[in-house]
Amino acid sequence: MISIEGLRKQFITNKSTIHAVDDLSLTIKEGEIFGVIGYSGAGKSTFVRLLNRLEEPSGGRIVIDQQEITSLNTKQLRLARQEIGMIFQHFNLLWSRTVRDNITFPLEIAGVPKNERDERVTELIRLVGLTGRETAYPSQLSGGQKQRVGIARALANNPKVLLCDEATSALDPETTNSILDLLVDINEKLGLTIILITHEMHVIRKICNQVAVMENGKIVEQGDVLDIFLRPQQQVTRKFVEQVMGTEDENESIDQLVQSYDQGKIVRLHFIGETTNQALISHLAKKYEVDINILQGKITQTQRGAYGTIFVQMIGEKTELDESVRFVTDDTSVEVEVIRDVN
Ligand SMILES: Nc1ncnc2c1ncn2[C@@H]1O[C@H](COP(=O)(O)OP(=O)(O)OP(=O)(O)O)[C@@H](O)[C@H]1O
């Protein structure tokens, strides 16, 4: 759906030249929710604004749905932008217009006849869950509701791609989750390709299939979200994974655990993405004569299933313990490491 080659953007100030986006190449598949994460100043906003040429590239090529965006003239670009919706951190709504009129606005510009517009707006209001709020003004809406208007407005002309520029950064955690759920819902219902930039790894974890990590205008690491959680290569990526998983030193040391629990086996279970393993603990306790004591750990959910590590103490007869470890090793995708084996 989207192909980007050697994309560059320089800002020349009187003191220096800033390479905000520096030779960036990327391919994004149709229907994907693609996350771009980076710290402030990494170049994320500039990158996303280059995609619909809100910023003019200094070099490189952008192709969206077989159309070369970088070679369009002003009139062609205006039409092409109807295929690329965008939502913003601060919503960018028209304060003098109601919910309904904000959503109607892009349809007016596109020259859609009034009766068609009305029908489409009603449909969009329903899609984003704002039925009943049609006549409210932005000042009367909560942050989450404002972003829902932003989303409806961005979808008005049936775009193929939705760009999200820190769309949940101004929202509280609960509202963030409801907006992220809405984005997933829209992605599934409409098959829309979504590019989302953020500085929050939990946003990536919750809804993205693929992620690219940006630093100094470049993509330093990229891949399937679960793989990035499992094997972050770059220091900056490890820091982002720690936002969700915590750091190693936040956890009690393994030595301490082993000393405190002097019976049975101490086992580390590493969940790497299977959704079917969520009942693993109760399954083990039913299938074998073992007691399982959860000691420490953290599991989080990605779009591809559970990821994380827990430490457990398993108590029982040696044969039962060995059998249960064998079961997890051979019959599930959970990785097992026996840390201490008293039996
Ligand atoms: N119009 C501009 N003129 C000069 N420099 C700019 C301009 N826009 C962005 N920059 C610079 O380009 C770099 C990348 O900025 P950008 O806003 O894309 O980063 P970001 O990752 O989105 O960070 P943030 O989340 O803080 O916006 C920064 O050094 C920024 O100061």
The ligand as an SDF file (V2000), in Angstrom:
LIG
                    3D

 31 33  0  0  0  0  0  0  0  0999 V2000
    9.6040   23.7660   10.8480 N   0  0  0  0  0  0  0  0  0  0  0  0
   10.7680   23.4020   11.4010 C   0  0  0  0  0  0  0  0  0  0  0  0
   11.8500   24.2020   11.3550 N   0  0  0  0  0  0  0  0  0  0  0  0
   13.0310   23.8300   11.8910 C   0  0  0  0  0  0  0  0  0  0  0  0
   13.2180   22.6520   12.5420 N   0  0  0  0  0  0  0  0  0  0  0  0
   12.1780   21.8130   12.6310 C   0  0  0  0  0  0  0  0  0  0  0  0
   10.8920   22.1340   12.0770 C   0  0  0  0  0  0  0  0  0  0  0  0
   10.0430   21.1000   12.3200 N   0  0  0  0  0  0  0  0  0  0  0  0
   10.7670   20.1810   12.9980 C   0  0  0  0  0  0  0  0  0  0  0  0
   12.0370   20.5950   13.1760 N   0  0  0  0  0  0  0  0  0  0  0  0
   13.1200   19.8450   13.8450 C   0  0  0  0  0  0  0  0  0  0  0  0
   13.2040   18.5620   13.2590 O   0  0  0  0  0  0  0  0  0  0  0  0
   13.4780   17.5600   14.2360 C   0  0  0  0  0  0  0  0  0  0  0  0
   12.3850   16.5060   14.2180 C   0  0  0  0  0  0  0  0  0  0  0  0
   11.1710   17.0940   14.7100 O   0  0  0  0  0  0  0  0  0  0  0  0
    9.7810   16.3270   14.7850 P   0  0  0  0  0  0  0  0  0  0  0  0
    8.7600   17.2670   15.3080 O   0  0  0  0  0  0  0  0  0  0  0  0
    9.5210   15.6540   13.4880 O   0  0  0  0  0  0  0  0  0  0  0  0
   10.1320   15.2110   15.8730 O   0  0  0  0  0  0  0  0  0  0  0  0
    9.1250   14.2830   16.6830 P   0  0  0  0  0  0  0  0  0  0  0  0
    9.7990   12.9610   16.7810 O   0  0  0  0  0  0  0  0  0  0  0  0
    7.7920   14.3200   16.0810 O   0  0  0  0  0  0  0  0  0  0  0  0
    9.1300   14.9580   18.0980 O   0  0  0  0  0  0  0  0  0  0  0  0
    7.8780   15.6260   18.8910 P   0  0  0  0  0  0  0  0  0  0  0  0
    7.0850   14.4510   19.3840 O   0  0  0  0  0  0  0  0  0  0  0  0
    8.5490   16.3640   19.9980 O   0  0  0  0  0  0  0  0  0  0  0  0
    7.1840   16.4940   17.9140 O   0  0  0  0  0  0  0  0  0  0  0  0
   13.6050   18.3040   15.5580 C   0  0  0  0  0  0  0  0  0  0  0  0
   14.9760   18.5690   15.7830 O   0  0  0  0  0  0  0  0  0  0  0  0
   12.8450   19.6040   15.3180 C   0  0  0  0  0  0  0  0  0  0  0  0
   13.3530   20.6370   16.1160 O   0  0  0  0  0  0  0  0  0  0  0  0
  1  2  1  0
  2  3  1  0
  2  7  2  0
  3  4  2  0
  4  5  1  0
  5  6  2  0
  6  7  1  0
  6 10  1  0
  7  8  1  0
  8  9  2  0
  9 10  1  0
 10 11  1  0
 11 12  1  0
 11 30  1  0
 12 13  1  0
 13 14  1  0
 13 28  1  0
 14 15  1  0
 15 16  1  0
 16 17  2  0
 16 18  1  0
 16 19  1  0
 19 20  1  0
 20 21  2  0
 20 22  1  0
 20 23  1  0
 23 24  1  0
 24 25  2  0
 24 26  1  0
 24 27  1  0
 28 29  1  0
 28 30  1  0
 30 31  1  0
M  END
$$$$
